[in-house]
């Protein structure tokens, strides 16, 4: 027996033993495996319960019933669905390197993944438009961004992504021209969705165009906010009319809301931009991204769904108060919905 024969690898592990055409399994050792489950699992739990708290707060407390907040609640719903329908299954796939949930849910899982991602970015885009109007003309804003306008924005943010993703994946248009690659990659226990170059570019544009709108609007918002701050400072030593004082207070509140949601937009872009850039590079260079790099990019993107509740909790005192009332069960008391969350 030669030295080369002595170093032959052990029997290859399969996702499904005794099944013809099973994918090869690449298991982690127990330590890293447990750590990955803890990291990925905590992200899913935070996405579910954090966004559930956001939705409950806005929908339960009447003081939070505003067109802008309903947009935020709808955004939280998209992130909540990522935490329930996407992250737990991706966690098992990432750690076990196998898909155990069937071919039907593989495609559905991919549809959910794309739909809720695009839904999030459209929500954030409309929120940036809302904040721009609120900061540039805070006194006229309530008559321009009404509940009906908010409802149209929410409907569009859900309908377009869901229609696009389900149509793309269930018609097989994403695999056109990639039939040989798809055939080579297909095995029992795998869940890989291939997207050709044309549709990868369309996917990227659906991300890039709203992102560009958000960056442009928030850049203008912060320039306007800086100008307003200088104006207020220059008037601080003069006697201002009560109407001016009210306008200043409204402008200050809207700027603070814009800043908080601007941070949420930045977090979204940082989370998802690497993934979308890699998807374009991958499609044009023959899908060369190593599996572990792809998994890192995917999970950085997924974690965005858990970040927004943390941002709200850090910057919004009313959200912290709402969390306390929900967690302590005070929301189940009669007449809890009119509670003043903005009281000092």
ZIMOKA-V34371 format. One record per pair of residues at least 4 apart in sequence whose C-alpha atoms are under 7 Angstrom apart, sorted by the first residue. I is the first residue (numbers start at 1). GAP is how many residues later the second one is. Records with the same first field share a line. If there is no record, write none. Layout:
I = GAP / GAP
This chain:
1 = 4
2 = 4
3 = 4
4 = 4
13 = 11 / 12
14 = 8 / 9 / 10 / 11
15 = 7 / 8 / 9 / 10 / 83 / 174
16 = 6 / 173
21 = 166 / 167
22 = 165 / 166 / 167
23 = 164 / 165 / 166 / 167
25 = 72 / 73
26 = 71
27 = 69 / 70
28 = 4 / 5
29 = 4
30 = 4
31 = 4
32 = 4
33 = 4 / 62
34 = 4
35 = 4
36 = 4 / 59
37 = 4
38 = 4
39 = 4
40 = 4 / 51
41 = 4
42 = 4
43 = 4 / 260 / 263
44 = 4 / 39 / 43 / 44
45 = 4
46 = 4 / 260
47 = 4 / 32 / 33 / 36 / 258 / 259
48 = 4 / 32 / 35 / 36
49 = 4
50 = 4 / 256 / 259
51 = 4 / 25 / 26 / 28 / 29 / 258
52 = 4 / 28
53 = 4 / 270
54 = 4 / 19 / 22 / 255
55 = 4 / 18 / 21 / 22
56 = 4
57 = 4 / 265
58 = 6 / 7 / 11 / 15
59 = 6
60 = 277
61 = 276 / 277 / 278
62 = 275 / 276
63 = 275 / 277
64 = 5
65 = 4 / 5
66 = 4
67 = 4 / 78 / 79 / 80 / 83
68 = 4 / 62
69 = 4
70 = 4
71 = 4 / 52 / 56 / 79 / 83
72 = 4
73 = 4
74 = 4 / 80
75 = 4 / 45 / 48
76 = 4
77 = 4
78 = 4 / 38 / 41 / 42
79 = 4 / 226
80 = 4
81 = 4
82 = 4 / 5 / 31 / 34 / 223
83 = 4
84 = 4
86 = 4 / 23 / 26 / 27
87 = 4
88 = 4
89 = 4
90 = 4
91 = 4
92 = 4
93 = 4 / 5 / 6
94 = 201
98 = 91 / 92
99 = 90 / 91 / 92
100 = 89
101 = 4 / 5
102 = 4
103 = 4
104 = 4
105 = 4
106 = 4 / 85
107 = 4
108 = 4
109 = 4
110 = 4
111 = 4 / 54 / 55
112 = 4
113 = 4
114 = 4 / 51
115 = 4 / 46 / 47 / 50
116 = 4
117 = 4
118 = 4 / 43
119 = 4 / 38 / 39 / 42
120 = 4
121 = 4 / 89
122 = 4 / 35 / 88
123 = 4 / 31 / 34
124 = 4 / 141
125 = 4 / 85 / 88 / 89
126 = 4 / 27
127 = 4
128 = 4 / 86 / 89 / 90
129 = 4
130 = 4 / 15
131 = 4 / 127
132 = 4 / 85 / 89
133 = 4 / 8
134 = 4 / 7 / 120
135 = 86 / 116 / 119 / 120
137 = 4
138 = 112 / 113
140 = 4
141 = 4
142 = 4
145 = 4 / 5
146 = 4
147 = 4
148 = 4
149 = 4
150 = 4
151 = 4
152 = 4
153 = 4
154 = 4
155 = 4
156 = 4
157 = 4
158 = 4
159 = 4
160 = 4
161 = 4
162 = 4
163 = 4
164 = 4
165 = 4
166 = 4
167 = 4
168 = 4 / 5 / 6
169 = 4 / 5
172 = 4
174 = 20 / 21 / 22 / 25
175 = 4 / 19 / 20 / 21
176 = 20
178 = 4 / 18
179 = 4
180 = 4
181 = 4
182 = 4 / 12
186 = 4
195 = 4 / 5
196 = 4 / 87
197 = 4 / 86 / 87
198 = 4
199 = 4
200 = 4 / 79 / 80
201 = 4 / 79
202 = 4
203 = 4
204 = 4 / 72
205 = 4
206 = 4
207 = 4
208 = 4
209 = 4
210 = 4
211 = 4
212 = 4
213 = 4
214 = 4
215 = 4
216 = 4
217 = 4
218 = 4 / 44
219 = 4
220 = 4
221 = 4
222 = 4
223 = 4
224 = 4
225 = 4 / 30
226 = 4
227 = 4
228 = 4
229 = 4
230 = 4
231 = 4
232 = 4
240 = 4 / 5
241 = 4
242 = 4
243 = 4
244 = 4
245 = 4
246 = 4
247 = 4
248 = 4
249 = 4
250 = 4
251 = 4
252 = 4
253 = 4
254 = 4
255 = 4
256 = 4
257 = 4
258 = 4
259 = 4
260 = 4 / 55
261 = 4
262 = 4
263 = 4
264 = 4 / 44 / 47
265 = 4
266 = 4
267 = 4 / 37
268 = 4 / 36
269 = 4
271 = 29 / 30 / 33
272 = 4 / 29
273 = 4
274 = 4 / 23
275 = 4 / 22 / 23
276 = 4
277 = 4
278 = 4
279 = 4
280 = 4
281 = 4
282 = 4 / 5 / 6 / 7
283 = 4
289 = 4 / 5
290 = 4
291 = 4
292 = 4
293 = 4
294 = 4
295 = 4
296 = 4
297 = 4
298 = 4
299 = 4
300 = 4
303 = 4
307 = 4
308 = 4
309 = 4
310 = 4
311 = 4
312 = 4 / 7
313 = 6 / 7
316 = 4
317 = 4
318 = 4 / 23 / 24
319 = 4
320 = 4
321 = 4 / 20
322 = 4 / 19
323 = 4
324 = 4
325 = 4 / 5 / 6
326 = 4 / 5
331 = 5
